[in-house]
Amino acid sequence: MLTSKTELSPLDQIWQTEAEITGRIAAAREEAGQMVVKAQSQAMQIKIQARETGRRRGQAEFGNIVTQAEEEAGGIISLANSQAEDLQIKGQRHLLEAVNQAVQIILGIEIDGEAA
């Protein structure tokens, strides 16, 4: 039986070379397929991490916006309460003056030194 490539007939040498190349091609395809599966898995992990990072950043930004809005609302409410208190005090003062004037007019009491 023939043991080396050089002892094979030219046709057998071609078939043997073709078989070797076919085996290498199959191995290369298998390796390429494994690389594709690995790359797809890595891409999926990157997408998951990106989504999670985006979600966390979005929640943090939302929290910052809500905090800022609450602070601004608190300032507006404080200002509105202060203005309402000022108006209430002015209103009470004017109400007392108006009631005094009405009482004086009704009773016919002098206002500013003049008789009503």
Secondary structure as UniProt FT lines:
FT   HELIX           5..7
FT   HELIX           10..107
FT   TURN            112..113
//
